[in-house]
Amino acid sequence: MTHAAVEELAARLATRDIDVVRGEGAAPHWRALPQDAEAVGRVIQEALAVEHGPRLVPLGGGTRIAACRPDLHGPALADTLFIDMQRVTGVVEYEPGDGTLTARAGTPWRDLAEVVAEGGHDLTPDVRWKADVGGIGSGRSTLGGVLGSGASGPDRIRHGPVRHHVLGALVATGSGTLARSGGRLVKNVTGFDVFRLHVGGRGTLGVLVEASLRLVPKPEHEALLLVDGLDVHDALRRAESVRRGAALPQSIAVTNVLRDGHTLAVHLAGRARQVEHDMRALIGELGARALTGAAARAGAADLRDTRATFAASVGLGAGDTGLALRVTSMPSAAAAVAREALDWCASLPRTTELGPGLAVTPHVVAWPAVAALELALPAPAGTATARGLLRDLTQRLQPLRARVRALGGAPEVAHALAALAPSRDADQWERAVSIGLDPRSIFAPRALAPAHRAGAPT
Amino acid sequence: MALDSKLLARLRALLGDAGLIADPARCLSYESDGLSLERGLAEVVLLPAHTHEAAAAMRLLSEADVPVVARGAGTGLSGGATPVAGGAVMSTARMRKVLHVDGVDRWARVQAGVVNVDLTRACAHERLFYAPDPSSQQACTIGGNVANNSGGPHCFRYGSTGRHVLGLTVVTSTGEVLELGGPGGDDDGLDLIGLFVGSEGMLGLATEVVVRLVPEPEEVETLLAIFTDLDSCCAAVSDMIAERLEPSAIEILDKLTIEAVEASVLRAGYPQDAEAVLLIDVDGGHEELDATVHDILAICERRGALEVRRAKDAYERKKLWAGRKGAFGAMGRIAPDLYVADVVAPRTKLREIVRYTTEVARERGLKLSNVLHAGDGNLHPNISYDRRNADEVRRVLEAGDLIMQRCVDLGGALTGEHGVGLEKREQMCMVYRDVDLDEMTRARRALDPTGRLNPGKLIPVRGCREVKTRPPLTTAPEGQP
């Protein structure tokens, strides 16, 4: 595949009234800009008609593309045509009396949040709205991007993962048709829920064009409890005790990004009297200080965005340096797993044979009750390329993987090293589904499948 | 290839006498599920005791190209477990072990044949429970719940089965064993569990299920609001949804249902002069519960409720709920057969659809009783009839079709928790276009390319999209396809 294939497709799309633009800058790339659902289908149909055509990748605001598609960088971008959904926007139906929302995939997440707030609802997951994406995409998170990436918010402990809140979707398929499954109802078992494959499917099977969501009530009251200056292990231990306690928080977080030392943050939301009650109990138990009302909501949003900043700090837009490590574990093992991961970070050499190494003190953002610890190790500017660095670190990660596995967890490098992801039974069905729904591999390659892992950095 | 004696012998050697039924008289017990209008006879019923037996049996059946219908307790109401193409029924009746309960991280691993209510019993000592609670929970199995993405009254707050499945052990149509997800969930790939839950046994056989457990609420309160008309009762529910209240269950029972329950052994103390009652559970922390009850009482008053009773204790709560859960059984007093519809409407349209349902039944001289998971917009208009009366059967099915069509027209759906199965297969075309069904068929073929798993269900036959036909079997009784 060459640029020629992209150019040929661009020319074909122009004859069918679809704009294609070339993005310049640090990450040169091509984007098609369909104006509606039918046009998304036409992009796929035209791509199917081009022999050895480029691969298609749906694009929302670009805020999650680096984490979702670690295979997309450098030369791979030249063979890619992004289907930029920024023109496929608008609320199709917001039914406040039913607590449901249907909107087109390119609609900015923030716009949707504002629409549903008027009817007293919130969106879940509670995710960031924007990020610096270095030129690929608008930098404003979209409905399709949030769903396609399977992003979880800190509120996962309360509301569950995003997939539990998607009620149905319209998808542009691998054969260029527009297929609907599910519906707009909070309860519905009519037919196969094919749309679920696209929620968290990272755009590898089709393009989400429109989706319906279950909304959650905007809480009557909120409180954010903060305990600063903790040792990381103490903070995690307290977080686990909150998880096991009587209150049902909106989120629980531990991070060292905000202040010196580690901060434990517990976000409460719900009926006013219950929040007040839980807040009083937790202040006593934790010795916490509390923000309430709008200040609590703003503080919780800051925490949420801190996590985002951290994840993006090693993304496509940030020049490919550093390492983001996401370690999942059962909640009860989070503290032990964190100890292993932090010890491992501390043991990293300050220099590698490839040049200066990673910072020794990682940025930590942990959502222990959501079973994830995230570490970012920013690399100094001008060090070895990420690929070289990661190749070097591959070996060093092995002992960590073994120890974390023994504790019932799984470390996953969130950036560029899909090769490290463990092989799973599910891969067999994932391949079958990929072939079934995208027989011409128009959305290939799939970073998740072992067949493609072979092509990952070696 | 027919199910010949050699294959039968190999299956018997694998599963033992306790694990295989080939006597046609005994196979009769497996000819239908709760939808007794549709029947089909299996040539053999297999009862593996664990995953590896199920996988080994599936390999033999795969080699011989025999259709396989998974079956839990047979309480399904859409004909999903009816072996319409003959072949084998794979029952989970001998897979009844709760394998592990983790009280700290709040999950359990169970075999697929574990009865729903037994799972909650098995984790009660940890002060946890399994939230989905179909009315048949005393009999239905977790595997069956997975196949149908089953609901129940308390799904209003806690969600249907799909929101509680963390992992699955699946035997594929060729007899391979796959582990999907696990106690920690699996966010790294495609949501195959999401596709599998509710796939009605057409993608694979779930032999073990890892489920999420929920902490028992600090407090529970049960309210019974009494209304002089069904319409106001529905309006009260729409108000509760519009005010974004979050009780754990909102159920409506109408007059005929109340009479049937009160005349049965499950007498719950529902007032017999009421036209409809609202049965509501509120749970959570004390303060939250108090605030929600306060708001519910205000709505009920505004909508003209005669009275709202508050259950005094756990015994009274249990009695009120036993009446609701036994409602379908109690209908047996009205007529020998019961058509249980299972439609969904947007919750803003509850009144409209209930009025229409009443009208349709009245016009056709049918006895209609209404039980609603009202909080979810999930209606069960139940029509009592006698299947020996062919004309009545025709009118029942006609009414069912009209109700489904109206729901779809209002933005609703064919089924909220019972599944499509055989019953609503052709009506799928009311909701989905050919391109939609084509995509579902692609997903199905990707995971079961031969279409041997539960053939003839869910996907409409139109256009030969999905029919598994096979040559008549030497051992098949007369009249089998």
Interface residues (C-beta under 8 A of the other chain):
Chain A: E95 P96 G97 D98 G99 T100 G120 H121 G150 S152 G160 P161 R163 H164 V171 T173 T177 L178 A179 R180 S181 G183 R184 L185 V186 K187 N188 V189 T190 G191 F192 D193 V194 R196 L197 V199 G200 G201 L205 P217 K218 R244 A246 A247 L248 G270 R271 A272 R273 Q274 E276 H277 D278 T328 S329 M330 P331 S332 A371 G408 G409 A410 E412 A421 R424 D425 A426 D427 Q428 W429 E430 A432 V433 I435 G436 L437 L448
Chain B: V104 D105 N148 N149 G151 C155 G159 S160 G162 R163 T172 E176 V177 L178 E179 L180 G181 P183 G184 G185 D186 D187 D188 G189 L190 D191 L192 G194 L195 V197 G198 S199 M202 E218 S238 I241 A242 R244 E246 G284 G285 H286 E287 E288 D290 A291 T292 V344 A345 P346 R347 T348 H373 D376 G377 N378 G411 G412 A413 L414 T415 G416 E417 H418 G419 V420 K424 M428 V431 Y432 R433 V435 D436 L437 D438 E439 M440 R442 A443 R444 R445 A446 L447 L458
